[in-house]
Amino acid sequence: VVWEEEGRYPDLIIELLSDSTAQNDRGLKKSLYQDRFKTREYFWFSPESLEFEGFRLGQQGYEAIVPNGQGWRWSDELGLYLGIHDHKLRYFQPTGELVPTPEEDALQQYQRAEQEAQRAEQEAQRAEQEAQRAEQEAQRAERLAAYLRAQGINPDEI
């Protein structure tokens, strides 16, 4: 929606290929993005065949982005790698870690919260056990003091 961006074209386009659009995406659209839009990076990915390509705009037009050893392609625009993981196009940190999707991130946060709740519950149980031990020790001390008093010994003077 260039008109909503004050005439500014996208810096990066990721196209999902389908059998019906793949030829158009690889040809006409690629030329349009290169020559008219001057889009700096263009990637396409086919969820069916897992075809994945990337291009960066150079002086002579689009130049293929060479994949690294994992088959990932670096995006200068995103500062991330794009690559295939579990048959899906995904982002990877420069260090190689998979960038979680919002759903995965929410699940991880939920799991961390659950673990924290479990740790808090365990700590509460430990505190309760310690309080019970302290109470038992106080009762034991009180019984001992009562015994000593019964024997005529003042426990505060021992």
Secondary structure, 3 states (H helix, E strand, C coil): CHHHHCCCCCCEEEEECCCCCHHHHHHHHHHHHHHHHCCCEEEEECCCCCCEEEEEEECCEEEECCCCCCCCEEECCCCEEEEEECCEEEEECCCCCECCCHHHHHHHHHHHHHHHHHHHHHHHHHHHHHHHHHHHHHHHHHHHHHHHHHCCCCHHHC
